[in-house]
Amino acid sequence: MGGPADYVIVVDDDAGLRTLSRIVLELEGFRVREAATLAEAEAALAEERPAVVLLDVHLGHEASDELFARLQADGIPVAAVTGTAEVADYAQRANATLTKPYDPTVLVELVKRLARVEE
């Protein structure tokens, strides 16, 4: 890899899950940037357009709806990540949904599909 199609931003306030996601995706050849807050996500987006954003729909006290809408408007594939039953609320708006805790294999398959990475 090595181009825009392999760049993923993982936005989640759970440091352990964010790190696990990064490691799993890096082992598959993706370049991954972690963001714990909306400000960190915005900074990452300003530096380089990602192929995919994994966006936790609840970032502590921050609501990710505005960033979610911006990513959609910019045509950046978004996987809505949630640990609650509200996944149905995002299923029609997101390109994909991922419910915590998730299997690393499912994560990789989802990101490859959204980034349209060929095996």
Residue, then its C-alpha position, 0 to 999 in steps of 0.5 A: m500500500g502507501g497511498p490515500a486508499d490505505y489511510v484510516i483514522v480511528v476516532d474513539d475515546d477508549a484508548g485500548l480499543r483505539t490502540l487495538s484497532r490501530i495495531v490490527l489494521e497496521l498488521e494488514g498494511f494500513r496507515v492509521r492515525e488515532a484520535a481520542t477527541l473531535a479536535e484530534a480527528e479534525a487535525a488528522l483530517a486537515e493533514e490528509r484525506p483518509a480512505v475510511v474513518l472509524l467514528d465512535v458515535h459517543l466520544g465521552h461528553e462530545a457528540s460526533d454528529e457534526l463530524f459525522a455529517r461533515l465526513q458524509a458531505d466530503g464523501i469520506p466513508v464512515a463506519a459508525v462505531t458504538g457500544t450501545a443499541e443505538v446502532a440502528d440510528y446510524a445504520q442508514r446514515a453510515n457506510a457501515t456500522l460496527t458494534k463494540p466489542y468487535d472481532p478484529t477480523v470483522l474490523v479488517e474486512l469492513v475497512k478493506r470493503l470501505a477502502r475498496v482494497e483488493e486482496 
